[in-house]
Amino acid sequence: MTEFAKRTTSPFRFDIVGSFLRPKELKEARAKYQAGQITKAELTSIEDKAIIDLIKKEEEAGLHAVTDGEFRRSWWHLDFIWGLEGIEQSTSNAGYEFHDETTRAETAKLVGKVSGNNHPFVEHFKFTRDHVSTGTQVKQTIPSPAQAFFEFLRPENIASVNKYYPSFDAFAADLVTAYRQVIADLYAAGCRTLQLDDCTWSAYADFAQHPEHIKSAGFNIQQLEKLEETSVELNNAIISDQPHDLTINTHDCRGNYHSTWVATGGYGPVADPLFTKENVTAFYLEYDTERAGGFEPLEKVSNDKYVVLGLVTSKSGQLEDREAIINRIHEAAKFHPLDKLCLSPQCGFASTEEENILTEKQQWAKIALIKDIAKEVWG
């Protein structure tokens, strides 16, 4: 019988991406806060209670690294960006266009030079840290710097960058410095597992396979090549020279909003440079539908890196066939060593407040299935 390495740091054989369905009380409290019916302190108290309850459920489910479910956020990415000094919440000209739905019209704008001082996510991490059991790790999820940079390429945001920076390169340099400050503060608070959530690569892959989408997004093919280079440079700039015991992984997703999606197409067009040059420990990859393409691009991932297969969808409550998932794991192992593979949902269950369309019972059934399969495959 094959002996597989026992995982003691992220990624784990049985893993998650990060967000969970919000409990009813939390959703009601946030609505009341937005309507001015309760104070920020009252909302925080309800968030605290919901997070403590979630941590207990995560630990009971057997997860080795837990999150706060992103319960304090409205968006998986914008809340972090808004938390950087020099950036504020802003209304966009239009929401993000998903397959059959358009999101709320929100974005971010510069109101000064960017800094990572006093980011609220550090205190959020400390709260989660203080409520886990001994031996349970806390995973902190944040959008990648490439994702934050991409947000300011939206036409309505370019002017705010030009107002405060002589060039986008200068803005990118400050963005990296700000990120490194936040990461240093998270590390000082005890964070040892950081996940960079990133939808830029799925957009680039989609553009490469559907050239008509490039123009509609306001880019051209030359800009696309430059953007791929910039994304790797930005992400590696915050990964480099970090403490040896800080694990930094990435989650590359095709969009996750109210059970719908943005991009389509396999990882092939972006496997180089994503898999060949991004210096993360593990890639959490979406593989729950045919839209994700085949496993062949995994050949580009070096054998010292892990791939977490997102084979179980978070977009639907229907439970996957156990044997079908196991077979797909072994199919992936033809292109990347089985000992370097793990299993998770393809994304979080609630990347935004709108959440995916499934029940909490179905959510935890999915996690139980992943644990059960991981035990059979890797022991």
Salt bridges, closest charged atoms under 4 A:
ASP15 OD1 - LYS139 NZ 3.79
GLU28 OE2 - LYS24 NZ 3.95
GLU47 OE2 - ARG30 NH2 2.96
GLU47 OE1 - ARG72 NH1 3.22
ASP48 OD1 - ARG72 NH2 2.76
ASP53 OD2 - LYS57 NZ 3.34
GLU70 OE2 - ARG73 NH1 3.88
GLU101 OE2 - HIS258 ND1 2.93
GLU106 OE1 - ARG104 NH1 3.13
GLU123 OE2 - LYS126 NZ 3.20
ASP130 OD1 - ARG129 NE 2.82
GLU151 OE1 - HIS77 NE2 4.00
GLU151 OE2 - ARG154 NH1 3.27
GLU156 OE2 - ARG154 NH2 3.66
ASP206 OD1 - HIS210 ND1 3.89
ASP206 OD1 - HIS213 ND1 2.46
GLU212 OE2 - HIS213 NE2 3.69
ASP245 OD2 - ARG192 NE 3.17
GLU286 OE2 - ARG291 NH2 3.55
GLU320 OE1 - LYS366 NZ 3.11
GLU323 OE2 - ARG322 NE 3.91
GLU331 OE1 - LYS334 NZ 2.94
ASP339 OD1 - ARG13 NH2 2.73
GLU353 OE2 - ARG30 NE 2.86
GLU354 OE2 - ARG104 NE 2.69
GLU355 OE1 - LYS27 NZ 3.09
GLU360 OE2 - LYS57 NZ 2.66
ASP372 OD2 - ARG322 NH1 2.01
GLU376 OE1 - ARG322 NH2 2.02
